[in-house]
Amino acid sequence: MSGKSIGLLHPIPITTGRPLDRITFDYLGPLVSSNKKRYILVAPWNITKYIFTKAVESATAEATAKFLIEIVSHWGCFRNFSSDRGTHFRNKLITDICSNLGMNQTLSTSYSPQTQGLVEKIMVY
């Protein structure tokens, strides 16, 4: 077992001080649908577990951007936008929106869904 230390796990401290400090985005799908909306964009707020969702036709940067702007226009800007490394999150459009609104964009480690644990757990149900 090289590279991994053996020992007790330590809890990650909660460092948020206001609503929407960190929100995590991911897509669920493709799903079978009668109205062409085959994907669900899921965005839980990490502390309260409040879940924002939106059915969309395709998992694209444009759909992500529209949903992000909907949330921000209703709730306000948040500090950290967390997601996996899908092309619908890792692109110039999302990077520019995050930069212009003063949000820090955090991408999870490749092939490591446990780093996005909350949103992955939600999508199991």
Secondary structure, DSSP 8 states (H G I E B T S, - for coil): --S---S----------STTSEEEEEEE-----SSS--EEEEEEBTTT--EEEEEESS--HHHHHHHHHHHHHHH---SEEEE-S-TTTSSHHHHHHHHHHT-EEEE--TT-GGGGHHHHHHHH-
